[in-house]
Amino acid sequence: MPLLILKLYALINNPEHDLILGSVDASALCATLMILLGAYSRLGLDELSNYNGMSRFGFTVGIFAYLGSVALMILLLIDLVNAYSSVENTTLVFAFFLVWPCYALVAFTAIWFRQGGGGSNERYPKYIALAKDLCFAALDVFSKAVFAWHTCSAAFGVQVLGS
């Protein structure tokens, strides 16, 4: 993710744009922290699934780590939208990174369903795992295809559908 953020800013090729965080390196650090906070909650705390067996402090730290991760993502998105606003034909680039909040929404939905349990005694119900994997795969296919389309359009100088 940090390398992707660096690449997105490099594609702008405008060193004079005003960044919220002040520099491209700070944005990459912000992306790194976003990933680490989200990973702590998702992997380290098992998506807060053992809510009843977890200490109140651990649960609170997990919630704040998730919220911090989402806040950093929103900050990065605002910065990217501002940076790309002066570039022509931004539709494809916006379509690439404006789907990122959907990843957080899918993760939050999976946590919410796991908290309810759905009447299942499984540690990680299969239907939640399958639904989450399908949603993540669909988001990946969309965003990666859009980014590849934008990159190819820029590399070959071919404008397709206003790219």
Buried (B, 14 or more C-beta within 10 A) or exposed (E): BBEEBBEBBEBBEEEEBEBBBEEBEEBBBBBBBBBBBBEBBBEEBBBBBEBEEBEEEBBEBBBEBBEBBBBBBBBBBEBBBEBBEEEEEBEBBBBBBBBBEBBBEBBEBBBEBBEEEEEBEEEEBEEBEEBBEEBBEEBEEBBEEBBEBBBEBBEEEEEEEEB
